[in-house]
Amino acid sequence: MPLADSTETALRGRDEPLFDGLIDEGEFVWPAYGGRSLVNVPATLFGMLGCHAPRLSPPLPPELWSDLGAADAVVLLLLDAVGYLRLRRHLATGRLPFLERVIEAGCFTPLTSVFPSTTTAALASLYTGRTPAAHGMLAYVLYLKEFATVAEMIRLRPHYGRGNLTDWGLDPEAFLPVPGIGSLLAEQGVLAAQFVHGAIAKSPLSRMFYRGFSSLCPVYSPADMFVQMRQFLVDHPKQKALVSAYWGSVDTISHARGPGGAGWAAEVETLIWALERHFWRPMPAALRERTVLVLAADHGQVRVDHDQALFVNDHPALQRGLLLPPTGESRAAFLHARTGRLAAVRAMLEQQTAGRFATLSSRDALEAGLFGACPWTEETAQRAGDLLLVARGGAFVGRDREDVPSLPLGRHGGLTPEEMLIPYLAVRLDAV
């Protein structure tokens, strides 16, 4: 795979001064927002459909999609936590023969995730075409100044306490300060259908991400998902359409059992088998001729090492210097310092955690474009805090060492190649 190999080398080889002296060469992968990241996929989908992409981040380079030709329907399959490097290794086992055929017929290459490499930030970027700096959905746990609380952003509820932020006045459809791609496609007469597990189809987060989608379709298994997606295309044979699906089982398994184990492999194989058996194989030839499939992921995962963790409750002096418990991600933590304590907190972290974390000024990270190009929103700056801790190796930030038996084995959010490199596969279905 010459294109994939050369792209991986280029993405790994970018030198960013922000981390000078903090990490080893090649240890981190910088998000390639300029044209080879997840945030560049939406404008690419618009291009495939012959649509304008107003105010979106630029599309991927033409060689990654223009040879596919115009399409009447684009199918976007987003598989949570199916990182590029782990997928390449599994392809080498020969246990994904259909995916090998699809790759041979299409374009396959790595892209980068966004930073932090986490689902909330990545899906917000995918469904707005804007970087985290622009949309402000930075991580799983955020300090929301407007609600005076630390919030868990998957369920939109206080992280410490009970209730739901929608009861406090948070409007999911107005939370992101930029339009969603569903609304932009609808303005151009394109149907946009989203397929997502029934347990979250009506959640506030789904309302946030899938604004403007003409259909929000609950599904209950990989087989059901692919059957329903195919049927949607059959039922709308003469209309321009984006058929988008998100499936999160690989991420769930990886958190619980660690990435790359037998469960990870079996779930990926099941998904690809269902894609072939229930979507591609029974699809009418006329539909294959007008349909492009795009497969991607939001991030990868790494297996963490509890011996490398920073448990905040083990460091009373650190706690006294913080206004809030760490927010963000366990592998990309945002620290909010008390007034007058920032320098002391930073010095303490640099002295005690240098081998496990890179400690940065959040302002420096914003100005360097780690979250996306300037300008950023006021909310983004508030949520990023004062300091940023980016995990090295298997490190992570935890609250209490006593939680270890129940803590996830697989995590993400950081900048290692395993977390940051994601697959991009685009193919005309009639070419497979």
C-alpha positions in Angstrom: 0.0 0.0 0.0 2.4 2.7 -1.2 0.0 5.6 -0.7 -0.9 4.6 2.8 2.7 4.0 3.8 4.0 7.3 2.4 1.1 9.2 4.1 1.8 7.5 7.4 5.5 8.5 7.2 4.5 12.1 6.5 2.0 12.3 9.3 4.4 10.8 11.8 7.3 13.0 10.7 5.8 16.5 11.3 8.0 18.5 13.7 6.0 20.8 16.0 8.0 23.2 18.2 5.3 23.2 20.9 6.7 19.9 22.2 10.5 20.7 21.8 12.4 19.1 24.7 9.3 17.4 26.1 9.0 14.2 24.1 11.1 11.9 21.9 11.1 12.3 18.1 8.1 10.6 16.5 6.4 10.0 19.9 3.4 12.2 19.0 1.3 12.8 15.9 0.1 16.3 15.3 -3.4 16.7 13.9 -3.3 17.5 10.2 -6.2 19.9 10.0 -5.0 21.4 6.8 -6.1 18.5 4.6 -5.4 15.0 6.1 -7.6 14.8 9.2 -11.1 13.7 10.1 -12.2 17.3 10.0 -11.5 17.4 6.3 -13.8 14.5 5.5 -17.1 16.5 5.6 -16.1 18.8 2.7 -14.9 15.7 0.9 -18.4 14.2 1.2 -19.9 17.4 -0.1 -17.5 17.3 -3.1 -18.5 13.7 -3.9 -22.1 14.7 -3.9 -21.4 17.8 -6.1 -22.4 20.2 -3.3 -20.9 23.4 -2.0 -19.1 23.2 1.3 -19.6 26.7 2.9 -17.4 27.6 5.8 -16.2 24.0 6.2 -12.5 22.9 6.7 -10.9 22.2 3.3 -11.5 18.7 1.7 -8.9 16.0 1.6 -6.4 16.2 -1.3 -8.1 15.4 -4.7 -6.0 12.2 -5.2 -7.9 10.7 -2.2 -11.4 11.0 -3.8 -11.7 12.9 -7.1 -11.0 9.8 -9.2 -14.2 8.2 -7.8 -16.4 10.5 -9.8 -19.6 12.2 -8.8 -22.0 10.1 -6.7 -25.7 10.2 -6.2 -25.3 8.6 -2.7 -22.5 8.6 -0.3 -22.4 6.1 2.6 -20.3 7.2 5.6 -19.5 4.4 8.1 -17.8 5.7 11.3 -16.5 2.9 13.4 -15.5 4.1 16.9 -12.0 3.3 18.0 -10.9 1.3 14.9 -7.5 2.9 14.8 -5.4 2.7 11.6 -2.3 1.0 13.0 -4.2 -1.8 14.7 -6.4 -2.3 11.6 -3.3 -2.6 9.4 -1.9 -5.2 11.7 -5.1 -7.1 11.6 -5.4 -6.9 7.9 -2.0 -8.7 7.7 -3.5 -11.7 9.4 -5.8 -12.4 6.3 -8.9 -12.5 8.4 -10.6 -9.5 6.7 -10.8 -10.8 3.1 -13.7 -8.6 2.0 -12.0 -5.5 3.4 -8.9 -6.4 1.5 -11.0 -6.5 -1.7 -12.6 -3.1 -0.9 -9.1 -1.6 -0.2 -7.8 -2.9 -3.5 -10.7 -1.4 -5.4 -10.6 2.0 -3.7 -8.4 4.5 -1.9 -7.0 3.6 1.6 -4.8 5.8 3.7 -4.3 7.0 7.2 -5.6 10.4 8.4 -5.3 12.0 11.8 -8.0 12.4 14.4 -8.6 15.8 16.0 -7.2 16.8 19.4 -8.1 15.5 21.9 -8.5 12.2 20.1 -11.9 11.4 21.6 -15.4 10.8 20.4 -17.1 14.0 21.5 -14.5 16.2 19.9 -14.2 14.0 16.8 -17.9 13.6 16.1 -18.5 17.3 16.6 -15.8 17.9 14.0 -17.2 15.3 11.6 -20.7 16.6 11.8 -19.8 20.3 11.5 -16.7 20.2 9.4 -15.0 22.5 11.9 -12.1 22.0 14.3 -12.4 21.7 18.1 -11.1 25.3 18.4 -14.2 26.4 16.4 -16.9 24.2 17.9 -15.7 24.1 21.5 -16.8 20.4 22.2 -13.3 19.6 23.4 -13.6 16.4 25.5 -15.6 14.0 27.5 -15.5 16.1 30.7 -15.7 19.9 30.4 -15.9 22.9 32.7 -19.0 24.8 31.4 -18.7 28.3 32.8 -22.1 29.2 31.6 -23.6 26.5 33.8 -21.1 26.9 36.6 -20.5 23.1 36.5 -18.2 20.4 35.4 -20.2 18.4 32.8 -20.0 14.9 31.3 -20.6 15.6 27.7 -21.8 12.2 26.4 -24.9 12.3 28.6 -24.9 16.1 29.1 -25.2 15.9 32.8 -23.2 17.2 35.8 -20.1 15.1 36.3 -20.4 15.5 40.1 -24.0 15.2 41.1 -27.4 14.4 39.6 -29.7 15.9 37.0 -29.4 16.7 33.4 -28.1 19.9 31.8 -31.1 20.1 29.5 -33.2 20.6 32.6 -30.9 23.6 33.4 -31.6 25.2 30.1 -28.9 23.7 27.8 -30.4 23.4 24.2 -28.5 20.6 22.5 -29.3 22.0 19.0 -27.9 25.4 19.9 -24.9 24.3 22.0 -22.4 24.1 19.1 -21.7 27.6 17.7 -21.4 26.4 14.1 -23.9 24.8 11.7 -24.2 21.0 11.3 -23.6 19.4 7.9 -27.2 18.0 7.9 -28.6 21.5 7.8 -26.1 22.5 5.1 -27.0 19.5 2.9 -30.7 20.1 3.4 -30.2 23.7 2.0 -28.9 22.1 -1.2 -31.7 19.5 -1.5 -29.7 16.5 -0.3 -31.2 13.9 2.0 -29.1 13.2 5.1 -30.0 10.1 7.1 -28.2 9.1 10.3 -28.2 5.5 11.6 -27.3 5.1 15.3 -28.0 2.6 18.1 -31.5 2.9 19.4 -30.3 3.5 22.9 -28.8 6.8 21.9 -30.9 7.8 18.9 -33.0 10.3 20.9 -30.3 11.4 23.2 -29.4 15.1 23.6 -26.0 14.4 22.1 -27.6 12.9 19.0 -29.8 16.0 18.7 -26.7 18.1 18.9 -24.7 16.3 16.2 -27.4 15.4 13.8 -29.2 18.7 13.5 -30.8 19.1 10.1 -30.7 15.4 9.2 -33.9 14.5 7.3 -34.0 11.0 9.0 -32.6 9.8 12.3 -32.9 6.0 12.2 -32.5 3.8 15.3 -30.7 0.4 14.7 -30.0 -2.4 17.1 -27.1 -4.6 15.7 -24.5 -4.4 12.9 -26.7 -6.6 10.8 -29.8 -4.4 11.4 -27.8 -1.3 10.7 -26.6 -2.5 7.3 -30.0 -3.9 6.3 -31.7 -0.5 7.2 -29.0 1.5 5.4 -29.4 -0.5 2.2 -33.2 -0.3 2.4 -32.9 3.5 2.7 -31.0 3.6 -0.5 -33.4 1.3 -2.2 -36.3 3.5 -1.1 -34.7 6.7 -2.4 -33.2 5.7 -5.7 -33.4 9.0 -7.5 -32.4 11.4 -4.7 -29.0 12.8 -3.7 -28.3 11.4 -0.2 -25.7 11.1 2.5 -26.3 7.9 4.5 -24.3 8.1 7.6 -23.8 5.5 10.4 -22.0 5.5 13.7 -21.3 2.2 15.6 -19.5 2.2 18.9 -19.1 -1.5 19.9 -15.3 -1.7 19.2 -14.7 1.3 21.5 -16.8 -0.3 24.3 -14.9 -3.6 24.1 -11.5 -1.8 23.9 -12.2 0.2 27.0 -13.3 -2.9 29.0 -10.8 -5.5 27.8 -8.0 -3.4 26.2 -7.5 -2.7 22.6 -6.2 -5.3 20.2 -7.3 -8.5 22.0 -9.5 -11.3 20.8 -12.7 -9.4 21.5 -11.5 -6.4 19.4 -10.5 -8.6 16.5 -13.8 -10.6 16.6 -15.9 -7.4 16.7 -14.1 -5.9 13.7 -14.4 -9.1 11.8 -18.1 -9.2 12.6 -18.7 -5.7 11.4 -16.9 -6.2 8.1 -18.7 -9.5 7.6 -22.1 -7.8 8.1 -21.1 -5.0 5.8 -20.5 -7.6 3.0 -23.4 -9.9 3.8 -26.2 -7.5 4.6 -25.2 -4.3 2.7 -22.9 -4.9 -0.3 -23.9 -8.3 -1.5 -27.7 -7.9 -1.7 -27.5 -4.3 -3.1 -29.0 -4.0 -6.6 -26.3 -3.4 -9.3 -27.9 -0.1 -10.3 -27.5 1.2 -6.7 -23.8 0.1 -6.6 -23.1 2.2 -9.7 -24.3 5.4 -8.0 -23.0 4.8 -4.5 -19.6 5.6 -2.8 -18.7 4.1 0.5 -16.5 6.0 2.9 -15.2 4.2 6.0 -13.4 6.0 8.8 -12.9 6.1 12.6 -12.8 8.8 15.2 -9.7 7.7 17.0 -7.7 4.6 18.1 -6.9 3.4 21.6 -3.9 2.4 23.7 -3.6 0.0 26.6 -2.8 1.9 29.7 -0.5 1.1 32.6 -1.8 1.8 36.0 1.8 2.1 37.3 2.2 5.1 35.1 -1.0 6.9 36.2 -1.1 10.2 38.0 -3.7 9.8 40.7 -4.6 13.3 41.9 -5.7 12.2 45.4 -2.1 11.1 45.9 -0.9 14.7 45.6 -2.5 17.0 48.2 -0.3 19.9 47.2 -1.5 19.6 43.6 -5.1 19.4 44.7 -4.7 22.6 46.7 -3.4 24.4 43.6 -6.4 23.4 41.5 -9.7 25.2 41.3 -11.4 22.1 39.9 -10.5 18.4 39.6 -8.9 17.7 36.2 -11.3 17.9 33.2 -10.8 16.9 29.6 -9.6 13.4 29.0 -7.6 11.0 31.1 -4.9 11.2 28.5 -5.3 14.9 27.7 -6.2 16.6 30.9 -7.2 20.2 31.3 -6.1 21.8 34.6 -7.7 24.9 36.0 -5.4 26.6 38.6 -6.4 28.7 41.5 -5.5 32.4 41.3 -1.8 32.8 42.0 -1.0 29.1 42.0 -0.4 28.4 38.2 3.4 28.6 38.3 3.6 26.4 41.4 1.3 23.8 39.9 3.2 23.7 36.6 6.6 23.4 38.3 5.2 20.5 40.5 4.0 18.6 37.4 7.1 19.2 35.4 9.2 17.9 38.2 7.1 14.9 39.1 5.6 13.7 35.8 8.0 14.6 33.0 8.6 11.0 32.0 4.8 10.3 31.9 3.3 13.5 30.6 4.1 16.6 28.5 3.0 19.7 30.5 1.9 22.7 28.4 0.3 26.0 28.7 -3.2 25.7 27.3 -2.8 29.1 25.8 0.4 28.0 24.0 -1.4 24.9 22.7 -4.3 27.0 21.4 -1.9 29.5 19.7 0.1 26.7 18.2 -3.1 25.3 16.5 -3.3 22.0 18.5 -7.1 22.4 18.7 -7.3 24.0 15.2 -6.3 27.2 13.6 -7.0 30.6 15.2 -9.3 32.2 16.0 -10.8 30.0 18.7 -14.0 30.7 20.6 -14.1 32.2 24.1 -15.7 29.0 25.3 -12.9 26.9 23.9 -10.3 28.9 25.8 -12.3 28.6 29.1 -12.8 24.9 28.7 -9.1 24.2 27.9 -8.1 25.6 31.3 -4.7 26.8 32.2 -2.5 23.8 31.7 -2.7 20.7 29.4 -1.3 17.3 30.4 -0.7 15.1 27.4 0.0 11.4 28.3 3.1 9.6 27.1 3.3 5.8 26.9 0.6 4.2 28.9 0.1 7.0 31.4 -3.3 8.6 32.3 -4.8 11.0 34.9 -7.0 9.4 37.5 -8.7 10.6 40.6 -8.2 7.8 43.2 -5.8 4.9 43.3 -8.6 2.8 44.9 -10.5 3.0 41.6 -7.9 0.9 39.8 -9.9 -2.5 39.8 -12.8 -0.8 37.9 -10.8 1.5 35.6 -10.8 1.0 31.8 -7.9 -0.9 30.3 -8.1 0.9 27.0 -8.1 4.7 26.7 -7.6 7.5 24.2 -7.5 11.3 23.9 -3.8 11.7 23.6 -1.4 12.2 20.7 0.4 8.8 20.3 0.2 7.3 16.8 -2.1 4.5 18.0 -4.6 7.1 19.2 -4.2 9.7 16.4 -4.0 7.7 13.2 -7.3 6.7 11.8 -8.3 4.8 8.6 -9.9 6.5 5.6 -11.3 4.2 2.9 -13.3 5.4 -0.1 -14.6 3.2 -2.9 -17.3 3.1 -5.6 -19.4 0.0 -4.7 -19.5 -1.2 -8.3 -15.7 -1.4 -8.3 -15.5 -4.0 -5.6 
